[in-house]
Structure formats: structure tokens, C-alpha cells
């Protein structure tokens, strides 16, 4: 069923400049009636009236088409949904440039359309729509798509421009993404500076009770990893020790007030810390934009492929365990943890049961690995950050204290 073929066919009767008055009347009666109408009927009416009164009805047609595309009956019909969203985008483009809601409607319809294209694996078309979105004032998805295809320098420039204009509530997401893309582009010092700026803001907010102390500890530990990678060992040690002080306070008194879940920011930082272990992204073999939250950021095709690799990694780790190949096993296990965390993160009431054993095994494997001075501190830090996110502060403090001792004496 192709929903776009009939757009406008009932409205304009050839080249005469007249309209099917019966169709127009039926459409008006339907919309003015008090009875319940289906989305199919509503869209049909708006298709007719958008030809007669485009200024009044093109925005309504675009919005109704987007809603229809998300209807439950089309959940398993992505081709039909995408066709409807293509028609919605076409309607939004026809809205006059002087209309006050044009930009908002255009961004919403283009966003729905590009997600459908990526779901169908039509990346080139999806990227083109994201470029159009960027021109319409919404560059976020284009930055993600460029990152997924390995174009990190371009993505970093877009992220940097966006980060300077965001609302305070979205500061973590924008700064983390910017830092991640700078790091992926090989601009490590700039990545450190951006993330350090984020930490400084969180430190100020935590001091006034406007941010959880656990978030500060988590960000400090990620910053320490960036500093280590940039060869700034003294600054990395200072960041770890500050995180340890923060955890000391949490063990003694806990958070000053109750906060919502911090699993989503934790998951973003977890994915960022594992980027180097993943294959480099290319246009032909895209990878996730690791600094972006997967639920509202990653392209559907990339997210599906990344999660689909989990069973293969589970088999790989089992084979490596059976062969006793500890270095390869530990590396594969860390990649497995990151994918498993994506699968379970949205189920906050279940996340500890499936994930805690994986972090415990990571530490146990690292303890068995001789001659690698970084393996055990990294595994302990990974588990400590998970324990902070799940509010087990005393255990997190113990893990971090051991990691700090190992790193500072080595």
C-alpha cells in the first residue's frame, strides 16, 4: 500500500483551477463533526483541504501523517510508515516561508522521515534528510550520522556549535558528545578541555545541591581516563583522588536529596570509554556515535547492528575462556559488557541482576592477568562507576581506592 500516490489527487481537478466541491464538502463535514474519526479519515480530509487552503491545512496534514505513521497498526510495517512520513515532509516543505510554525513542523516531520529511512537501511537518503534538518536549525542528527560514518572532525565542529547554545538541562549530553567526537578525531587535548569544562560545571552544581555527587564522581573518573590517554598523568591522579574524596562523602552521608536514575549518563560514559576497542567507523561500515545516548541519538540501523553483535561476543568469550586465552578474553568481555549494558539499561528495576555478575567477572579476569598494570585498575574503575550509578557507594569506594593504590604505586 503506497500512501503517497494519492496526495492531492482529489483536490485539484486537472488544469481548470477548480476543485471537487463534493470532496471538499465531505472533508469539512468530517472535520467539523462531533463523531470519532480515524487517522485514515482525518488524513484523507486534510489531503483534500490542503489543496484548497494550503496555509491552513498543510501543517495539519503534516502532523496527522506523522501521527498515522506511528500508529500501532503500522508498528511492523516500516515501509508504509516511512512512506507516510515522506509525504508529511513533503507537505511541511510546502508550508509558506512566512508561516510562524513552519520551522517546527518541518523539523518534526523531517526527523520522523529520516528515522524511517535509517530503519530501512537507506543511509544515503537518511543523511540527505539530516543535512536538510541541519539547514532547518537542527544539526544534532547530522552530527551523529557523520560520527557513525567516521567523519569525526566534521561531527566535532557541529557538536561544538550546538554545545554553546544548549539549555542547562542538556549540558551533559552536548558536552559529552562534543568531547567524544574531538577525541575520536584525534584532538585529545581539546577533548580533555571540553570534558574538564563539563566537570567544572558539575562540581559547582553539586556544591549547591543542584546535581548529584554521584554524577560528579562518575565524570571525574571519565576525565581521569582522558587525561591518562593524553599523557597527563599527574592531572589524571588528581581527578581520581578527587573522585575518591567525593565517594568518601557519599559513604558518610549519602546524597543530600533523592535523585532520579543516573543510568543514562553512566551508560554514555561507559560507551565512550570503550570506543578505542571497537573497529573504526567508515561510511560503508558505520559504528555508533559513542558520545550520544543510544535511545534518542543513534541511528536505528546502527543501534540494531551493534546490539545484534552481542550473541556473537558471548560465543567468542566462551571460546576464549575454554582456550584459556586471558588477554583476548578480557578484551572481548569488556566489549560484551558495553553491549549488555545497552540491552538492560532501560529496565532500571532489573539492571543490577544481569549486569553485576559481568562486572564482577571482569575484575576476576583482570586479577588473573599477569604483567598488565592497567587491566585491574580499569576493571575496578568500570565496576566502581557502575556501583555509583546503582548507588552502592561503599563498594564503589572500595573498588576505586584499590584502583588508585595500584595506579599510584606503579
N, C-alpha and C positions, 0 to 999 in steps of 0.2 A: 504493500500500500504506500503510495507516494503522495504525501500530503501537500507538497509544494506545487504540484502541477496545476491545481485549480485556483491558485491565488489570483484574485481579480477577475476571473472569468465570468462570474455572474454580474459583476458591476458594470462594466463598460461594454455596450453593445456595438462593437465594431468601431468605425471611424466617425460615427454620426454625432458624437459628443453627448448622446443621451444615455440613460440608464434604465435598466429593467425596473420599472416603478413597482411592480408587484413584489420583486425580490427585496427592494428597499423597504417597502411597507411591512413585509413579513419580518424582516430583520429588526425594524423599530418596535413592532408589536412584541416580538420575543424579548427584547431587552427591557421594555417598559412593563412587561407583565410581572405579576407578583408570584407566579409559579416557579418552581425549581427548574433550573435548566442545566444541561450537561455542558462540560467544557467543549465538546464537539459542536453543540448548537451555538454556544457563545462565540467560538472562533468563526464558525460559518457566518454569523451575523456581522461580526467585525470585519470579515473579509469584504463583505458587500459594502458596508458603510465606510470603510477606509478609502474606497474608490470615490465615493460621493463627497465625503467630508474628511479628507486625509488629516487635516490639522487636529480634529477632534478624536479620530478613531485609530490612526496609526499607532500611537502609544498604547492604546488599549489592546489592539490586535497583537502587538509585540509581546506585551505582558501575558496575555491569555495563551499565546503559543508557547511561551516558556513554561507556564504552569501546566499546560497539557503535556508537554514533553516529560515533565517529572511525575505524571500521574502513575499510580500503582500498576495500572494495566499495561504500561509500557516499560516496566522495570527490566524485563528480559528482552526488550526489542530495541537495542541501541541504534539500529539503522533508522527506524521510524522516529525515535526521539531526536536524533541528530538532524533529520530532515525538517522536523518541526522547528528546531532551534535555528536552522539555516534560514527558514522563512521568517522567523522572528527577527533575526539580524538584518535581513533584507528590508523588513518593514521599518526597523529602527533607523536604518540608513536613510530612508525616505522622509523622515521627520525633518521639518524645516530647521535650518540652522539657527534661527532666532528663537525657537521654542525653548522655554526655560528648563524643561525636564529632558531635553534631547540627550545630553551627555550621560545622565544617569541611566536612562533606558538603554542607550547604546552600549554602555559598559556592561550592564546586566545581561543583555542578550548575547553580546559577543562572548562574554565569559561562559555562558551556558553552551554556546556553539563550539568554542574551542575545546571544552572538556569532552564533548561528544566526539569530536574529530580525533583527539588523542586516545579515547577509549577504543575507537575503531582502528587505531594504528596509522592514521593518516597524518603523520607528524608534519610533513611539509605544509599541508593546508592549515594545520593547527598553529604552526609557527607564524604563518602569514596573518592569521586572525589575531595572534598575540601581538604582532607588530602593529596591527590596526588598533588594538587595545592600548598599546603604549602611546600611540599618537592621540588617543582619546583621553590621555591623562592617567592611565592605569598601567604602569610599566612592570608591575610586580611579576606577572606571569611570564612576560618575555625574559626577565632576568633568570627565572627558574629554568625555562626551556633552554636558554643559552648555556646555563651551567650544566644541565643534563647532557648537552652535546659537547662538553669540554671547552666551551668558549668562555673561560672563566674571567679573562680580563674585561671583556665586554659586559659580562654579568656584574662584575665588581663595580664598574662605572655606574650602571643603572642602580645597583643597591646603594651606592654612596649617595647619589642624588636623592633617592627616596628616603634614606635614613635621616636626612637633615630636615625633613618636613613632616615626620610622623607624629601622631599623638603620643603623649607619655605612656599610655597603657600598652602601646605596641612597640615600645622602645627595645625590649629584649629581642623580639623577633627580627626587627630590622637590623639591629647592630650585630646580632649573631650571624645572620645571613651575610652581611657585608664582610665581616671578619673571615668567615669561611671561604668566600669567593676570593678575597685577597690572598689568603693562604694557598688556595688551590692554584692561583695564578703565579705563585712563587714570590709574592710580595710579603714576606714573612714579617718584616718589621712593621709594615703598615697594618697587617692583621693583628699584631700584638697591640699596637696603639689603639685601634678601634675597640678591641675587646677590653683593654685596660680602661678605656673611657666608659664602657658599659659597667664594668666592675665598680668604678668610682661612683657612678650614679646609684648603683645598688647599695653600696656602702653608706652613702648619705641617707638613702631612703630607709635602710634597715635601722640606722641610728635613731630615726624619728618614729619608728614603728610602722612605716608605710610599706615595708617589704619584709618577707620572712628572712630570718637569719640563715635558714637552711639554703635559701637561694644564693645568699652571699657566699656561703661555704662552697657550694657547687660551682659557682662562677670562678671563685679564686682557684679552685683545683684545675679547672679547664685552662685558666690563664697560666698557671704554672707549667702545664704541658706545652703551651705555645711558646713560653719563654725558654724552656729547655730546648725545644726544636730550633729556636733562633740563636742558640748558643749563649743565652744569658742566664747562666746557672745560679748566680747569686740572687738575682731577682726572682727566679723560679723558687728557690728555697724560701725566700721571704714570703712569697704568696702561699706556699704550703703551710708555713708556720702560722700565718695569719688565719688560714682556714682551721688549723688545729685550735687556735685560741677561740674562734667562733664556736667550734664544736664543744669546747670546754664549757662555754657559757650555756649552750643548749642542754648539755648533760645536767648542769646545776639547776637551771631554772626553766628550761623549755622555751618555746616561743611565747612572746608577750600576749598574743591572741591567736585565735583559731583561724587558720588559713585554708583555702580550698586546695585541691590537688595540685602538686607541682611536678607531676609526672611528665607532662608535655614538654616543659623546658628541659628537664633532665634528659628526656629521650633525644631532643635535638642535639644537646651537647655530647651525648653518647655516640650518636651517629657521626658527628663532626670529628670526634677523636679517633674514629676508625677509618677515615677516608683514605689514608695512605695505604691501608692494607687491601683496598679494592682496586680493580682494574681502572685504568684511566678512561674517562668518558670520551666518546667520539660521536659525530653525527650518525654514523652507522651502528654504533653500539652505545646508546645512551645509558647513563647511570644516574642515580638520584642526585638532586641538589641537597647535599648533606646538611647544609645550614638552615634548611627550611623544614618546617613541621609537615610531616608526610600527609596528614589528614586534609589540610586545606592548601597545601603547596605543591606536592609532587604531581607530575602528570600521571593520569590513570594507567597508561601503558607501562611507564617506568615503575610505578609502585607495584603493579601486578607482577612484573618480571622479577623485581627484587625479592618480593615475598615468595614467589614461586621457586626461588633457588634454595629455600630453607630445607626441604626434604633431601635435596642433593647434598647439602652441607652436613645434615645429620648422618647420612650414609658415609660421607667422607670421614667424619670424625670417628665413626665406629670402626672403619677400616684402619685408620691411623692408630687408634687405640689398640686394636688387635695386633698390629705390627710393632707396637712399642716405639713409634716414631714421635717422641715427645715434642721437639721444636715445631714440627709441622702440625701436630695435634693441637698445641696451644694456640697457634695462629688461626687454624680453622675454627677452633672453639670460640675464639673472640669474635670472629665474623658471624658465627652461628648465634651468639648471644644478641648481637645487634639486630638481627632479623627476628629472633624470637621476641625481643622487647617490642618491636613494632606490632607483632601479632597480638600481644597481650595488653599493651598499654591502655587501650580504650576500655578495658574491662577492669576498672580500678579495684573492684571488690575481689578479683581473682589474681591480681598481678604478682603478689608475693609467692603464692604456692608454686606456680610454674617457673618463675624466674630465679628465686633464691637458690635452688639447687644448682643452676647453671653458673651463677657467680661463685658459689662455694667450690664447684669443681674447677673453675678457672684458677682459684687460689691454690687448690690442692695440686693441680698440674704444675703450676709455676714453682711450687716448693720442691717438686721433684726434678726440676730442670737445672742442672749444674752449669756454672760458668756464664750465666746470663744475668748480669747485675740489674737489668731493667725489668725483667719479666715479673718477678714477685711484687715489686713496688707498683707496677702498672695494674696487676690483677687485684692487689689490695685496694688501690685507689678506685678502680672500677666498682668494686663491691662497696667501698665506703660511700661513694656518691649514690649508688642505688639505695643504700641503707638510710642516707639522709633523705632521699626522696620519699621513702616509705616510713620515715620518722622513727627509725631505730638509732637514736643519736649516740647512745653509749657504745654500741657495737661499731658504729661508723667511726667514732673517735678512736677506738682501739685499733681498727684497721689502718687509719690514717697515721696514728702515732708510730706503728710498726713501719709503714712505708717511709715516713720521714726519717726515722732512725737509719733504715737501710740506705737511703739515698744520701744522707748527710755524712755517713761514715765511709761511703765507698768512693 
